[in-house]
Amino acid sequence: MSTIVKADITGALTLPAEFCREAGLESHAELTAEIRDGMIILGPVLPPIWEQIVNLTADASLEELLKPPTDGASQHDHYLYGTPKRPE
């Protein structure tokens, strides 16, 4: 679905209600905007990284969280970016 929207004198955009409903946005939702290939791309506001980490580790036990990986240096791409582990 696409439509034409106009920016007001301050640069503010008002998105049509059907767009917001289709995207699952609530009234007055905040969005991030970035420019990619000359286009404005809107997306959800992501929580700060520390909140993301808390959410990802919420169900882990304290014992598990305190146990560091033994191959952290050699497999850092796996732990940071989720890439497959490299053969040792």
C-alpha positions as CSV (number, residue, x, y, z in Angstrom):
1,M,0.0,0.0,0.0
2,S,1.4,3.4,-0.8
3,T,0.1,7.0,-0.7
4,I,1.3,10.5,-1.1
5,V,1.9,12.5,2.1
6,K,2.9,16.2,2.4
7,A,5.2,17.8,4.9
8,D,4.0,21.0,6.6
9,I,6.2,24.1,6.9
10,T,8.1,22.5,9.9
11,G,8.7,19.2,8.0
12,A,6.2,17.3,10.1
13,L,4.3,14.5,8.3
14,T,0.8,13.2,9.1
15,L,0.3,9.7,8.1
16,P,-3.2,8.6,7.0
17,A,-5.1,6.6,9.7
18,E,-5.4,3.6,7.4
19,F,-1.6,3.5,7.0
20,C,-1.2,3.5,10.8
21,R,-3.8,0.8,11.3
22,E,-2.2,-1.4,8.5
23,A,1.2,-1.0,10.2
24,G,-0.2,-1.8,13.7
25,L,0.6,1.7,15.0
26,E,-1.2,3.3,17.9
27,S,-2.3,6.9,17.9
28,H,0.7,9.2,18.5
29,A,3.2,6.4,18.1
30,E,6.9,7.4,17.8
31,L,8.9,6.2,14.7
32,T,12.5,6.4,13.7
33,A,13.3,7.8,10.3
34,E,16.4,7.2,8.2
35,I,17.3,8.0,4.6
36,R,18.3,5.0,2.4
37,D,18.9,5.4,-1.3
38,G,17.2,8.7,-1.3
39,M,14.1,7.4,0.4
40,I,12.8,8.1,3.9
41,I,12.3,4.8,5.7
42,L,10.2,4.7,8.9
43,G,10.5,2.1,11.5
44,P,9.7,1.3,15.1
45,V,11.7,3.0,17.9
46,L,13.9,0.3,19.4
47,P,14.6,0.2,23.1
48,P,18.2,1.1,24.2
49,I,20.7,-1.8,23.9
50,W,20.8,-2.3,27.7
51,E,17.1,-2.9,27.7
52,Q,17.4,-5.3,24.8
53,I,20.1,-7.2,26.7
54,V,17.9,-7.3,29.9
55,N,15.0,-8.6,27.8
56,L,17.1,-11.3,26.1
57,T,18.6,-12.5,29.4
58,A,15.5,-12.2,31.6
59,D,14.8,-16.0,31.8
60,A,18.5,-17.0,32.4
61,S,19.6,-18.0,35.8
62,L,22.1,-15.9,37.7
63,E,24.5,-18.9,37.7
64,E,24.3,-19.1,33.9
65,L,24.8,-15.3,33.5
66,L,28.0,-15.4,35.6
67,K,29.5,-18.2,33.6
68,P,31.6,-16.6,30.9
69,P,32.2,-18.5,27.6
70,T,35.6,-20.3,27.5
71,D,36.0,-19.5,23.8
72,G,34.9,-15.8,23.9
73,A,38.0,-14.5,22.1
74,S,38.2,-17.0,19.3
75,Q,34.4,-17.1,18.7
76,H,33.6,-13.4,19.3
77,D,31.7,-13.1,16.0
78,H,29.4,-15.9,17.2
79,Y,28.7,-14.2,20.5
80,L,28.4,-10.6,19.2
81,Y,26.6,-11.2,15.9
82,G,25.2,-14.7,16.0
83,T,27.3,-16.1,13.2
84,P,27.9,-19.8,13.2
85,K,30.9,-20.9,15.4
86,R,34.1,-21.4,13.5
87,P,35.8,-24.8,13.7
88,E,38.5,-24.8,16.3
